[in-house]
């Protein structure tokens, strides 16, 4: 990413938010300055065509959102494990009959431990945890990590015992996956390492999900995904699963041992 996060993202919060949470988020992003007026000022300056930031993190009470100043029609991005698409998938998604479950080998590996090396918005990790997996999530980008941590905190502070139990099987770490894997001892290897690198950019922008619009600016390209696969092949006990678009070529051009294919997504499975 060519633009430093401190120049790309500002942070602010509502009057009833926990200021200590804002401080904790700002400390993860070097040079990020908290301003109670930053959010409203940026919105106004964007309307005048002179916004200095493209995005704004906003803590509304206890809910952290990422807003776009570039496109006022763009809905804010917020991770929510309690409602919306996540809740619908948990209840109606098909359980262990889902393609991702088959690819991970959940029915074959007891008490399965999964390392989600590219956690992103945590949707797949939550699904795996809901199916009984113990999931360690790695997310190196401090903005995405902050959104994820906020979602997990809100879930744990909720009255939804089912979701709280699921999230208790999720451990979030703000670290580069290559560094994490390089320093692991064999006894700590996961049964399965899951990789979901950035999907190749689509030519038709209308088909790009709002999450990906944010991701391309905030996270940038996954230029090290090929090397991460090579390292993962040496750091898993049972298998490595790579999520790809259904018709995309294999990651790093490496043919999988087998694949599980859905309508739009393919899971390539490698044996270590």
N, C-alpha and C positions, 0 to 999 in steps of 0.2 A: 504494500500500500504506500503510495507516494506521499500522502498527506498525514502528518502525525495526528494521533487521536486527540491530543490536547488542542489542536487547531481545527479539528473536524467536529468535535462534540463538546457541548456545554452541559452544565448540570444545574438543576434548580429543584425546588420543592414547594409544596403547599404550606400554608401557615401551620397546619396541624400535623405535619410530618415529623419524623424523628431526625433531628439534625445530625445526630451521631451516625445514622445510616448514610447520610450524604457525605460525611467526612470519610467514612470507611470506603465508599465507592471512589471518591476523589483520590484517595491514597493509592488506589490500584493503577491510576492513570497519571503518570508524571506530568506535572505542570497544569493539570486540570484545576480550574478555579471555580469555586462555588459562589454563585451570586443569587440572592433571593429574587432579584429583578431580571436575571439573565433570560429566563424563558419568555416572559412577556416582551422584553426589549427585542429579542431575536425575532419573535413573531412579527412585531411592528416593522423592524428594519428590513425583514424579508419582503414585506408588502411594499416597502419603498425601494426594493431592489438593491439593498446594500447589506445584506446579512453576512456576517463574518464567519458564522458557523453553519454547517449543513444539517446537523442533527442536535437534538436536545434530550438528555435524560431528565425525566421529571418524576419525582417521588410524590404521588398523590396519596396522602395519609400513609398507608403501608404498601401501596402498589406502585412498582417501578415501571415506567413506560418509556419507550424510545420514540420520539416524535421527529418527523421530517420537516425541516424548514424549506426544503427545495420544492416540495409538492404539498400544498395545503390540503389536497384531496386525499393524500396518503393517510390511511388509518394508522394510529399509533401501534407500535409493536409491544406486546406484553405477553409473557409466558404465564399460562394459567393451567395448573394441574387439577383444578377443582371443577371447572366448567368447560363449556364450549366443545370444540373438536376433540380435545383430550378425553373428556368425560364420555362423549359419544363413542369414541373408539374403544375405550375401556369396557363399556357395557355391550356394544354391538359389533365389535371388531372381529370376532371370530375366535377369540381365545387362542389355544395352542394349535388351532388349525391354520393360523396365519402363516404366510410365507416366511416371515422373519423368524417365527418360532421353529419352523422346520429347518431353516438354514442354520440356526444356532444349535440345533440338536437338543432342545430342551427336554424332550421325552427320553432321550438316551443318556443324558449326563445328569446324575443326581446332584442336588444342592449346587447348581451351576453358578460359577463366578465369572462375570463378564467384565471386560475392560472396554468401555466405549471411549476410544482414543480421540474421537472427533465429535464431542457431545453436541455442539451447536445449540439448538433450542430444546434439546432433551426429550423430544417426543418419542423417539424409539427407545431410549433408555427407560422412560416411564412405562412403556408397553412391556418391556422385558421384565421390569421390576414387578409389574402387575401380574405377570405370569410366574412369579416366584424366584426370579433371578436376583442375585446380589450383584449390583452394578456399581462400578467405579467410573465416574464421568470425568474426563479430562477436557478442559476448555482453556486454551491459552489466551484468547482475546478477553481483556478485562471488561469490556462493555457487555459482551454476550455472557460472560461469567457472572456479572452483576445481575443481569436479568434472570439468569437461572437460579442464582442463590436466593434472590428475592422471591421467586416462585416457590422454591422449596421451603423457605421460611414461612411464607403465608400458608402453605399447605399444613405444615407442622403446627401452626398456631390456630388452625381451623377446628371446627367441631366434627369434621368428616373423618371418622375413625378408619374407614376403609382406605382413603387416600393417605392418611397419616401412616398407616402400616406399610403401604406401598413405598412411600418416600423414605421410610426408615431403612429400606434396602438400597437406597441410593446415596453414594458418597461422592461429593463434588470437590474437585481439585483444580485450582487455577495454575496449570503448568503445561509446558510444551510436551507433547506426547513422545517425541524422540528422546528428549532428555529423561523423561520419566522411565521409558522402557530401557534406556541405556544403563540406568543405575539400579535396575531391579535385580534382586537375587532370585535364583531359580525357584526357591521355595515359595516365593510370592507371585509367581506367574499366574495369570488368569487361565481358566479353562478355555475361554474363547475371547479373542480380541476382535472388536467390531470397528470397522472403518467406514465412514460415510463422508468421503471427501466432496468438495464442492462439485456439483454437477456442471458439466460443460455449459457455457452460456448458450441460450437459445436465440435464434435470429428474430423470432417474432416476440417482441417485448410484451405484447398483450397477454401472452401465456405465462409470463414470469410471475411467480407468486410474490406477494408483497414482502415476505421474509427474505427472498433472494435479492430484492432491490436493496434492502438494508445491508445484507451480507456482502454484496459486491463492493460497497463503499466502506463499510466498517471493518470487515474481515479481510477482504482482498482475495487473491487467488491462492489455492492450495498447491503452491509450487513444489512442496516437499512431499507430496502424497506418495509418489513412486518409492522414494527412499523409506518412507514410513512403513509401507507394505513389506519391503525387504527386511526391515528390523522386526516387524511383527511376526514374520514367519519363524523367527528364532526365539520368540518370547511367549508363545502360547502352548499350553499343555495338550489341547484337543484339536482346535481348529481356528482359522481366521476367516471372518465373514466380511466381504466388501459389498456395499450397496452401490448399485449403478443404475443409470437409466436402462430400460429394457433393451434398447438397440445399440447402446454404447459399446465401444471396444473395452476389453479387459484392462484394468488398471495396470500400468507399467507394461502392457502388452503380454502379461503373464497369464497363460491359460489356467483356469480354475480346475480343480479336481472334479467338481460338479457344481451345478447352479440350480437355484430355485427361482422360477420366473413368474411374475404376476402380470397384471394388465399394463402397468407402466414402469415397473421396477424389477430389477434382477438382483439376486443375491448370489455372488460368486463365493464359493466355499473352497478354502485351501487347507491342506493338512500340513502341520508344521514338520 
